[in-house]
Amino acid sequence: MTVAPAADIELAREIDIVESRVPKRATLESLLRQHALSSDVTTAIVEAVRTVFNPRSLRVDQPYRIAMTLDGLFREFSYDIDADRFLRVVLLQNVPAGPPQFNVEVISRPKETTFAAVAAEISKEQPSLIGTFDALGEHVALALQLATIFGGEVDFNSDLQVGDRFEVLFERMTRDDEFVGYGAIKAAVITNGGRRLTAIRYVGTDGKASWFDENGRSLRRQFLRSPLPFEPRVTSRFSYRRLHPIHGNVRPHLGVDFGAPTGTRVMSVAAGVVVSAGFQGGAGRMVRVRHSGGYETSYLHLSGFAKGIRAGVRVDQGDLLGYVGSSGDATGPHLDYRISKNGVFVNPLAELAKMPKGDPIAPNAREAFANEAGLLMTDLRDRLAAAALAATAAPAPPPGTPERIH
């Protein structure tokens, strides 16, 4: 006798799960009320969450998930704070009578960090650093990090030439085999116009990381060569007599104008303290930063300020100040960048050439640095060589295709 396979038994659904994204101007309280939770439960959840997370700090379009019984009783809520953490609220069962109680925690998502290496070359087809790394399938963040490291040695706005080569050893972060970001660049070599420049990341006894060449000389200058990531064009230079494009009269232009799209990131060229951040008439939205050595930098016509930028805040070299715009007296989006020394405005392009380098590796750390540098440079060379060998065994890519090495 043939026995028919038993049919699956359909169990009654007991929990209703809603997955959505945070709408504009939402707080945790308003979000929960949208799901018809009672006011006492909503209040209890908000107060419980407040112990580990600001309930008013929900970000627009971040995913969240809420689970309730079919008759509308709350069971669980989770919210993605960022790529690395999420908030979870779970109703505690079998508790004594009284207000509802919850287990609330911010949970870190585990990530895997591995070393990877990539090599690329500037070509006619890919003449920019961003374009070259994008063609390799790497995110712009890796190119920006490399440009920041070598920002005191290479002007990525104008110094790149066809044939310039980049070799980079870096940390790649994944979660469940999905790329989630980059860690630190550990070592890099740039060949630029016949110059060979190296960068080794080294953490000093103070716990701070910096970059040095193979001989322990610092790559860090007091000022970056540009407050923009790279690839801006100079649209107006420093001058004591310039015809103003709006007012039509001749007046001094005490800075350098960089043409760039609205929203381009504007970075502090050096460590310092924010003197002011606000709207300043014809200068529009402007940030001023005071640095050591009597220097002060100004960033004009911004479209907006970075989070937390206000008078009295300390910033480090490369920290985000705001975004390119056309506020104030401006005919289009650009950054008016100015440097003053001891109260007198100076030509930014000429002044940057005078900036001294940072301190070299201390004598008592040279041996440790040399060992670290040797290991990193060997790792970089070995990974590139292994990938090149593997590439020779694979079908040749179309002409002009950049090299990708992991």
C-alpha positions in Angstrom: 0.0 0.0 0.0 1.3 3.4 -1.0 1.3 5.9 1.9 0.8 9.5 0.8 3.2 12.0 2.3 1.9 13.8 5.3 0.8 17.4 4.4 2.4 20.2 6.2 0.4 21.5 9.1 -0.2 25.3 8.9 0.3 26.8 12.3 -1.7 29.8 13.3 0.3 33.0 13.1 0.6 34.6 16.6 2.9 37.6 15.9 2.5 40.4 13.4 5.9 41.8 12.2 6.2 45.1 10.5 9.5 46.1 8.8 9.8 49.7 7.6 12.0 52.8 7.6 12.0 55.9 9.8 9.9 58.7 8.2 10.9 62.4 8.3 10.8 64.3 11.6 10.0 61.1 13.6 11.0 60.5 17.2 10.8 57.1 18.9 7.5 58.1 20.6 5.9 59.3 17.4 7.1 56.1 15.6 5.6 53.8 18.2 2.3 55.7 18.2 2.0 55.1 14.5 1.7 51.4 15.3 -1.3 52.1 17.7 0.6 51.3 20.9 -1.0 52.5 24.1 0.3 55.7 25.7 1.5 53.9 28.8 3.5 51.3 26.8 4.9 54.0 24.6 6.0 56.1 27.5 7.5 53.0 29.3 9.5 52.1 26.1 10.8 55.6 25.6 12.0 55.9 29.2 13.6 52.5 29.1 15.4 53.3 25.8 16.6 56.6 27.3 19.1 54.7 29.5 21.1 53.6 26.5 20.1 55.7 23.5 18.7 59.2 22.9 15.1 58.4 21.7 15.0 61.7 19.7 18.0 60.7 17.6 16.3 58.5 15.1 17.7 59.1 11.6 15.4 59.4 8.5 15.2 56.3 6.3 17.0 54.0 8.8 15.3 50.5 9.0 13.3 49.4 12.0 11.3 46.3 12.9 8.4 46.0 15.3 6.7 42.8 16.5 3.2 42.7 18.1 0.6 40.1 18.9 -2.4 39.9 16.6 -4.4 41.7 19.2 -2.0 44.6 19.3 0.2 43.9 22.3 3.9 44.9 22.0 6.6 42.2 21.9 9.8 43.6 20.4 11.3 46.6 18.6 14.7 47.0 16.8 16.2 49.9 15.0 19.4 50.2 13.0 21.5 53.0 14.6 24.2 52.7 11.9 26.0 50.0 10.0 27.7 48.6 13.1 25.0 48.8 15.9 21.3 48.3 16.4 18.9 49.1 19.3 16.7 46.2 20.5 13.8 46.5 23.0 12.1 43.3 24.2 9.1 43.0 26.5 9.9 41.0 29.6 7.4 38.2 30.2 6.3 36.8 33.5 7.1 39.9 35.6 5.0 41.0 38.7 2.0 43.1 38.0 2.7 46.8 37.4 4.1 48.9 34.5 5.6 46.9 31.6 9.3 46.2 31.8 11.8 45.8 29.0 15.2 44.5 28.2 16.9 47.3 26.3 20.4 47.2 24.7 22.5 48.5 21.9 24.0 45.6 20.1 27.2 45.6 18.0 27.2 43.7 14.8 30.4 41.6 14.6 32.6 42.4 11.6 35.6 40.6 10.1 38.7 42.6 9.3 41.1 41.3 6.8 44.1 42.7 5.0 43.8 43.4 1.2 46.0 45.0 -1.4 45.2 46.9 -4.6 47.4 48.4 -7.3 46.2 50.9 -9.9 47.6 53.3 -12.4 46.5 56.7 -13.8 45.6 56.4 -17.5 44.0 58.6 -20.2 40.8 56.7 -19.6 41.0 57.1 -15.8 43.0 60.3 -15.1 41.8 60.9 -11.5 42.4 59.0 -8.3 38.7 58.6 -7.6 38.0 57.4 -11.1 40.9 54.9 -11.0 39.7 53.3 -7.7 36.1 53.4 -8.8 37.1 51.4 -11.9 38.6 48.8 -9.6 35.4 48.4 -7.8 36.7 50.1 -4.7 34.6 52.8 -2.8 35.6 56.4 -3.0 36.4 56.3 0.8 39.6 54.4 0.0 40.8 57.0 -2.5 39.9 59.8 0.0 41.9 58.2 2.7 44.9 57.7 0.5 44.7 61.4 -0.7 44.6 62.6 3.0 47.7 60.6 3.9 49.7 62.0 1.0 48.0 65.4 1.0 51.2 67.2 2.2 53.3 65.7 -0.6 51.0 65.4 -3.7 48.4 67.9 -4.9 45.8 65.5 -6.2 44.1 68.5 -7.9 47.0 69.0 -10.4 50.0 66.7 -9.8 48.7 63.4 -11.2 50.1 62.2 -14.5 49.5 59.3 -16.8 51.6 56.4 -15.6 51.5 57.4 -11.9 51.0 54.2 -9.8 49.4 53.5 -6.5 50.0 50.4 -4.3 48.0 50.2 -1.1 47.8 47.7 1.8 44.6 48.3 3.8 42.0 46.7 6.1 38.8 45.6 4.5 35.7 45.0 6.8 33.0 42.6 6.0 29.9 41.2 7.7 28.4 37.9 6.5 30.8 38.2 3.5 29.3 41.6 2.6 31.6 44.6 2.3 30.8 47.2 5.0 33.7 49.6 4.9 37.5 50.1 5.2 39.7 50.2 8.2 43.1 51.8 8.2 45.5 52.0 5.3 48.5 50.2 6.7 51.1 50.9 3.9 51.1 52.6 0.6 53.5 53.5 -2.3 52.9 56.2 -4.8 54.9 56.8 -7.9 54.2 60.4 -9.0 56.1 62.1 -11.8 59.2 59.9 -11.2 59.1 60.3 -7.4 58.6 57.3 -5.2 56.7 58.1 -2.0 56.0 55.6 0.7 53.6 55.8 3.7 53.8 53.5 6.8 51.1 53.7 9.5 52.7 53.7 12.9 51.0 54.0 16.3 53.2 55.9 18.8 53.3 55.5 22.6 50.6 58.1 22.9 48.2 55.8 21.1 47.9 58.1 18.1 48.6 56.9 14.5 50.5 58.8 11.9 52.2 58.1 8.6 55.9 58.1 7.9 58.2 57.2 5.0 60.4 54.1 5.2 63.1 56.2 6.8 60.8 57.4 9.6 60.3 60.9 8.2 56.8 62.3 8.8 54.4 62.7 5.8 52.3 65.1 7.8 52.6 68.8 7.2 51.1 71.5 9.3 48.5 72.2 6.6 47.0 70.0 3.9 47.5 71.3 0.4 43.8 71.6 -0.2 40.7 71.8 2.0 38.7 69.8 -0.6 39.2 66.0 -1.1 40.9 66.7 -4.5 40.1 67.6 -8.1 38.9 71.2 -7.5 39.8 73.8 -10.0 41.1 77.3 -9.1 38.6 79.8 -10.4 40.0 82.9 -8.8 43.4 83.5 -7.3 44.7 85.6 -4.4 44.8 89.3 -5.5 44.8 92.8 -4.1 42.9 94.0 -7.2 40.2 91.9 -8.6 37.0 92.9 -10.4 34.2 91.6 -8.2 31.9 89.4 -10.3 28.7 90.7 -8.5 29.5 94.2 -7.3 31.4 95.2 -10.4 34.1 97.2 -8.6 37.8 96.4 -8.1 38.6 95.1 -4.6 41.0 92.7 -2.9 40.3 89.0 -3.1 42.2 87.7 -0.1 41.8 84.0 -0.8 41.6 81.3 -3.4 38.4 80.2 -5.0 38.0 76.5 -5.8 35.2 75.6 -8.1 33.4 72.4 -6.8 29.9 71.0 -6.8 27.4 71.9 -4.1 27.8 69.4 -1.2 31.5 68.7 -1.7 33.2 68.0 1.6 35.3 70.8 3.1 38.0 69.7 5.6 40.1 71.6 8.1 43.6 71.8 6.6 45.2 71.6 10.1 44.4 70.9 13.7 42.9 73.9 15.6 40.0 75.5 17.3 36.8 76.8 15.6 36.6 80.5 16.1 33.2 81.0 14.5 30.7 79.1 12.4 27.7 81.1 11.1 26.3 83.4 8.4 28.6 86.3 7.7 26.9 88.6 5.2 28.6 88.5 1.8 30.8 85.6 2.9 27.7 83.5 3.4 28.0 80.5 5.7 31.6 80.6 6.9 33.8 78.7 9.3 37.0 80.2 10.8 39.6 78.0 12.5 42.6 79.2 14.6 45.8 77.1 14.3 49.2 77.2 16.0 51.9 79.5 14.7 49.6 82.5 14.4 47.6 81.0 11.5 43.9 81.2 10.9 41.9 79.7 8.0 38.5 80.7 6.7 36.1 78.7 4.6 33.4 80.8 2.9 30.1 80.4 0.9 29.3 77.0 2.5 25.9 75.3 1.9 25.9 73.9 5.4 28.0 73.0 8.4 29.2 69.6 9.6 27.5 68.2 12.7 29.0 69.7 15.9 31.0 72.5 14.2 30.6 75.6 16.4 32.8 78.1 18.2 35.2 76.5 20.7 35.2 73.0 19.2 38.6 71.5 18.6 39.2 69.9 15.1 42.0 67.7 13.8 43.6 67.9 10.4 41.2 66.5 7.8 38.0 66.8 10.0 34.9 67.7 8.2 33.8 71.4 8.6 31.0 71.8 6.1 30.0 71.6 2.5 30.6 73.6 -0.7 27.8 76.0 -1.6 27.0 79.4 -2.9 25.7 81.3 0.1 26.3 85.0 0.4 27.7 86.9 -2.5 28.4 84.1 -4.9 27.6 83.5 -8.6 27.8 79.7 -8.3 29.0 76.9 -6.0 32.6 77.3 -4.9 34.8 77.5 -1.9 36.6 80.7 -1.0 39.5 79.5 1.1 41.7 82.0 3.0 44.7 81.9 5.3 45.9 84.7 7.6 49.1 84.8 9.5 49.4 87.0 12.6 46.3 88.9 11.4 47.5 89.5 7.8 46.0 87.6 4.9 48.5 85.6 2.8 48.4 83.8 -0.5 47.3 80.2 0.4 49.0 78.6 -2.6 52.3 80.3 -1.8 52.1 79.8 2.0 51.5 76.1 1.8 54.9 75.6 0.0 56.6 76.9 3.2 54.9 74.6 5.6 57.4 72.4 7.6 56.9 68.7 8.0 55.9 67.0 11.3 58.3 65.4 13.7 60.1 62.2 12.6 60.0 58.9 14.5 61.6 59.4 17.9 65.1 57.8 18.3 63.9 55.4 20.9 61.1 54.1 18.6 63.2 53.7 15.4 63.9 50.0 15.8 60.3 49.2 16.5 59.2 51.3 13.5 61.7 49.7 11.2 60.5 46.2 12.1 56.9 47.3 11.6 57.7 49.0 8.3 59.5 45.9 7.0 56.7 43.6 7.8 54.1 45.8 6.2 56.1 46.5 3.0 56.8 42.8 2.6 53.2 42.0 3.0 52.2 44.6 0.4 54.8 43.2 -2.1 53.9 39.6 -1.5 50.1 40.2 -2.0 50.7 42.2 -5.2 53.1 39.6 -6.6 50.7 36.7 -5.8 47.9 38.5 -7.5 50.0 39.4 -10.5 51.0 35.7 -10.8 47.3 34.6 -10.5 46.4 37.2 -13.2 48.8 35.6 -15.7 46.9 32.4 -15.4 43.5 34.0 -16.0 42.1 35.2 -19.3 43.5 38.6 -20.2 41.1 41.5 -19.5 40.2 44.0 -22.2 42.9 46.6 -23.0 42.9 49.6 -20.5 41.2 47.6 -17.7 42.8 48.6 -14.3 44.4 46.0 -12.2 42.6 44.8 -9.1 44.4 43.0 -6.4 43.1 41.6 -3.0 
